[in-house]
Amino acid sequence: METIQLTIEESLLAEAEQTARSLEMSRSDFIEEAVERDLRQREIIAMERKHAQGYARQPQASDEVGEWESEQEWGEP
């Protein structure tokens, strides 16, 4: 574990501290969790872009997805 020094806007720090208190977390734990969550979200976005690029290069044929149409539930009209 490393200790870091960081510069942050006062209003953002105040909001982070208030949220951390409401979650009964330390400020440090809250910020660490926020960074971890952001990094995971960026990985997900990168994978989604990669998948979209793959489908753009090689789109699905209608016979590849048609067999699942009866399994989809879209809720009440």
MDTraj code that builds the backbone (N, CA, C; nanometers):
import mdtraj as md
import numpy as np

residues = "MET GLU THR ILE GLN LEU THR ILE GLU GLU SER LEU LEU ALA GLU ALA GLU GLN THR ALA ARG SER LEU GLU MET SER ARG SER ASP PHE ILE GLU GLU ALA VAL GLU ARG ASP LEU ARG GLN ARG GLU ILE ILE ALA MET GLU ARG LYS HIS ALA GLN GLY TYR ALA ARG GLN PRO GLN ALA SER ASP GLU VAL GLY GLU TRP GLU SER GLU GLN GLU TRP GLY GLU PRO".split()
xyz = np.array([
    [0.0860, -0.1171, 0.0000],
    [0.0000, 0.0000, 0.0000],
    [0.0897, 0.1222, 0.0000],
    [0.0558, 0.2188, -0.0840],
    [0.1321, 0.3427, -0.0955],
    [0.0504, 0.4595, -0.0404],
    [0.1186, 0.5548, 0.0135],
    [0.0556, 0.6791, 0.0556],
    [0.0857, 0.7824, -0.0515],
    [-0.0178, 0.8559, -0.0938],
    [0.0008, 0.9560, -0.1982],
    [-0.0476, 1.0920, -0.1482],
    [-0.0043, 1.1933, -0.2164],
    [-0.0531, 1.3280, -0.1908],
    [-0.1261, 1.3698, -0.3173],
    [-0.2431, 1.4326, -0.3004],
    [-0.3180, 1.4704, -0.4177],
    [-0.3852, 1.6040, -0.3980],
    [-0.3989, 1.6766, -0.5073],
    [-0.4666, 1.8057, -0.5057],
    [-0.6067, 1.7847, -0.5605],
    [-0.7063, 1.8366, -0.4888],
    [-0.8455, 1.8144, -0.5278],
    [-0.9255, 1.9409, -0.4963],
    [-1.0222, 1.9710, -0.5799],
    [-1.1084, 2.0873, -0.5568],
    [-1.1773, 2.0737, -0.4201],
    [-1.1871, 2.1845, -0.3486],
    [-1.2462, 2.1823, -0.2143],
    [-1.3891, 2.1293, -0.2155],
    [-1.4673, 2.1707, -0.3143],
    [-1.6075, 2.1265, -0.3194],
    [-1.6180, 1.9761, -0.3445],
    [-1.5294, 1.9242, -0.4286],
    [-1.5298, 1.7805, -0.4563],
    [-1.4863, 1.7024, -0.3323],
    [-1.3858, 1.7527, -0.2627],
    [-1.3406, 1.6880, -0.1400],
    [-1.4506, 1.6888, -0.0346],
    [-1.5200, 1.8012, -0.0213],
    [-1.6281, 1.8101, 0.0767],
    [-1.7375, 1.7088, 0.0450],
    [-1.7716, 1.6959, -0.0825],
    [-1.8739, 1.5995, -0.1228],
    [-1.8268, 1.4563, -0.0974],
    [-1.7007, 1.4286, -0.1272],
    [-1.6452, 1.2953, -0.1024],
    [-1.6454, 1.2634, 0.0469],
    [-1.6067, 1.3601, 0.1285],
    [-1.6052, 1.3386, 0.2736],
    [-1.7459, 1.3148, 0.3273],
    [-1.8415, 1.3925, 0.2789],
    [-1.9797, 1.3762, 0.3247],
    [-2.0333, 1.2378, 0.2851],
    [-2.0045, 1.1966, 0.1640],
    [-2.0516, 1.0656, 0.1173],
    [-1.9822, 0.9546, 0.1944],
    [-1.8532, 0.9676, 0.2157],
    [-1.7791, 0.8669, 0.2915],
    [-1.8372, 0.8520, 0.4325],
    [-1.8661, 0.9651, 0.4972],
    [-1.9256, 0.9598, 0.6318],
    [-2.0608, 0.8885, 0.6285],
    [-2.1423, 0.9204, 0.5281],
    [-2.2753, 0.8593, 0.5209],
    [-2.2657, 0.7079, 0.4967],
    [-2.1575, 0.6651, 0.4349],
    [-2.1357, 0.5215, 0.4108],
    [-2.0536, 0.4566, 0.5214],
    [-2.0196, 0.5367, 0.6212],
    [-1.9366, 0.4914, 0.7336],
    [-1.8038, 0.4337, 0.6849],
    [-1.7418, 0.5096, 0.5936],
    [-1.6118, 0.4733, 0.5379],
    [-1.5137, 0.5848, 0.5686],
    [-1.3874, 0.5505, 0.5660],
    [-1.2870, 0.6565, 0.5756],
    [-1.2776, 0.7266, 0.4403],
    [-1.2299, 0.8478, 0.4427],
    [-1.2121, 0.9227, 0.3180],
    [-1.1188, 0.8463, 0.2246],
    [-1.0124, 0.7917, 0.2805],
    [-0.9153, 0.7173, 0.2011],
    [-0.9792, 0.5952, 0.1354],
    [-1.0576, 0.5189, 0.2127],
    [-1.1242, 0.4008, 0.1567],
    [-1.2236, 0.4396, 0.0474],
    [-1.2955, 0.5496, 0.0701],
    [-1.3926, 0.5947, -0.0293],
    [-1.3232, 0.6316, -0.1603],
    [-1.2146, 0.7079, -0.1516],
    [-1.1436, 0.7506, -0.2721],
    [-1.0810, 0.6303, -0.3421],
    [-1.0256, 0.5377, -0.2656],
    [-0.9676, 0.4170, -0.3261],
    [-1.0745, 0.3370, -0.4010],
    [-1.1912, 0.3214, -0.3398],
    [-1.3000, 0.2487, -0.4037],
    [-1.3481, 0.3212, -0.5295],
    [-1.3531, 0.4536, -0.5235],
    [-1.3952, 0.5325, -0.6398],
    [-1.2974, 0.5147, -0.7559],
    [-1.1690, 0.5135, -0.7274],
    [-1.0682, 0.4935, -0.8319],
    [-1.0811, 0.3536, -0.8909],
    [-1.0973, 0.2527, -0.8038],
    [-1.1146, 0.1149, -0.8525],
    [-1.2375, 0.1040, -0.9423],
    [-1.3482, 0.1651, -0.8997],
    [-1.4720, 0.1599, -0.9777],
    [-1.4533, 0.2274, -1.1130],
    [-1.3856, 0.3406, -1.1149],
    [-1.3615, 0.4113, -1.2403],
    [-1.2753, 0.3268, -1.3350],
    [-1.1729, 0.2651, -1.2821],
    [-1.0863, 0.1818, -1.3663],
    [-1.1631, 0.0637, -1.4244],
    [-1.2488, -0.0012, -1.3436],
    [-1.3312, -0.1122, -1.3941],
    [-1.4261, -0.0633, -1.5026],
    [-1.4869, 0.0534, -1.4812],
    [-1.5796, 0.1092, -1.5798],
    [-1.5077, 0.1380, -1.7111],
    [-1.3866, 0.1882, -1.7032],
    [-1.3099, 0.2153, -1.8251],
    [-1.2765, 0.0869, -1.8985],
    [-1.2483, -0.0219, -1.8265],
    [-1.2241, -0.1521, -1.8901],
    [-1.3496, -0.2000, -1.9626],
    [-1.4643, -0.1847, -1.8986],
    [-1.5912, -0.2254, -1.9596],
    [-1.6166, -0.1454, -2.0865],
    [-1.5955, -0.0155, -2.0814],
    [-1.6161, 0.0695, -2.1986],
    [-1.5223, 0.0274, -2.3120],
    [-1.3974, -0.0018, -2.2786],
    [-1.3012, -0.0447, -2.3808],
    [-1.3458, -0.1763, -2.4447],
    [-1.3946, -0.2713, -2.3645],
    [-1.4426, -0.3984, -2.4194],
    [-1.5652, -0.3780, -2.5067],
    [-1.6575, -0.2902, -2.4633],
    [-1.7770, -0.2626, -2.5426],
    [-1.7399, -0.2015, -2.6769],
    [-1.6430, -0.1107, -2.6777],
    [-1.5968, -0.0510, -2.8043],
    [-1.5348, -0.1566, -2.8947],
    [-1.4555, -0.2444, -2.8346],
    [-1.3913, -0.3519, -2.9108],
    [-1.4969, -0.4428, -2.9737],
    [-1.5992, -0.4783, -2.8967],
    [-1.7070, -0.5623, -2.9498],
    [-1.7820, -0.4901, -3.0610],
    [-1.8112, -0.3622, -3.0411],
    [-1.8830, -0.2844, -3.1427],
    [-1.8012, -0.2771, -3.2717],
    [-1.6704, -0.2582, -3.2601],
    [-1.5850, -0.2534, -3.3785],
    [-1.5861, -0.3892, -3.4502],
    [-1.5838, -0.4964, -3.3730],
    [-1.5882, -0.6304, -3.4327],
    [-1.7180, -0.6542, -3.5074],
    [-1.8300, -0.6155, -3.4471],
    [-1.9598, -0.6320, -3.5141],
    [-1.9727, -0.5385, -3.6336],
    [-1.9068, -0.4225, -3.6291],
    [-1.9096, -0.3319, -3.7440],
    [-1.8320, -0.3918, -3.8610],
    [-1.7210, -0.4600, -3.8298],
    [-1.6416, -0.5248, -3.9348],
    [-1.7104, -0.6482, -3.9904],
    [-1.7763, -0.7220, -3.8998],
    [-1.8428, -0.8460, -3.9410],
    [-1.9792, -0.8537, -3.8721],
    [-2.0810, -0.7899, -3.9310],
    [-2.2143, -0.7890, -3.8696],
    [-2.2739, -0.9292, -3.8609],
    [-2.3633, -0.9454, -3.7645],
    [-2.4325, -1.0730, -3.7512],
    [-2.5309, -1.0890, -3.8663],
    [-2.5417, -1.2114, -3.9129],
    [-2.6431, -1.2419, -4.0136],
    [-2.7751, -1.2650, -3.9410],
    [-2.8855, -1.2394, -4.0092],
    [-3.0165, -1.2529, -3.9451],
    [-3.0415, -1.3948, -3.8954],
    [-2.9869, -1.4952, -3.9640],
    [-3.0079, -1.6334, -3.9188],
    [-2.9298, -1.6652, -3.7909],
    [-2.8309, -1.5829, -3.7564],
    [-2.7544, -1.6037, -3.6335],
    [-2.8315, -1.5590, -3.5094],
    [-2.9182, -1.4621, -3.5234],
    [-2.9897, -1.4095, -3.4080],
    [-3.1382, -1.4425, -3.4099],
    [-3.1905, -1.4793, -3.5241],
    [-3.3331, -1.5071, -3.5376],
    [-3.3834, -1.6179, -3.4479],
    [-3.3006, -1.7183, -3.4244],
    [-3.3447, -1.8311, -3.3415],
    [-3.3700, -1.7924, -3.1957],
    [-3.3167, -1.6788, -3.1512],
    [-3.3340, -1.6348, -3.0130],
    [-3.4516, -1.5390, -2.9967],
    [-3.5119, -1.4976, -3.1059],
    [-3.6171, -1.3977, -3.0991],
    [-3.7340, -1.4417, -3.0109],
    [-3.7693, -1.5680, -3.0167],
    [-3.8813, -1.6165, -2.9367],
    [-3.8482, -1.6207, -2.7870],
    [-3.7212, -1.6154, -2.7526],
    [-3.6788, -1.6202, -2.6121],
    [-3.6794, -1.4825, -2.5467],
    [-3.6837, -1.3789, -2.6256],
    [-3.6776, -1.2433, -2.5715],
    [-3.8117, -1.2018, -2.5137],
    [-3.8050, -1.1376, -2.3980],
    [-3.9255, -1.0828, -2.3357],
    [-3.9064, -0.9333, -2.3241],
    [-3.9983, -0.8567, -2.3808],
    [-3.9870, -0.7124, -2.3830],
    [-4.0841, -0.6478, -2.2839],
    [-4.1511, -0.7268, -2.2019],
    [-4.2425, -0.6704, -2.1035],
    [-4.3797, -0.6475, -2.1626],
    [-4.4648, -0.5922, -2.0800],
    [-4.6024, -0.5656, -2.1223],
    [-4.6064, -0.4474, -2.2191],
    [-4.6879, -0.4563, -2.3244],
    [-4.6973, -0.3446, -2.4191],
    [-4.7671, -0.2247, -2.3591],
])
top = md.Topology()
chain = top.add_chain()
for i, resn in enumerate(residues, 1):
    res = top.add_residue(resn, chain, resSeq=i)
    for name in ("N", "CA", "C"):
        top.add_atom(name, md.element.get_by_symbol(name[0]), res)
traj = md.Trajectory(xyz[None], top)
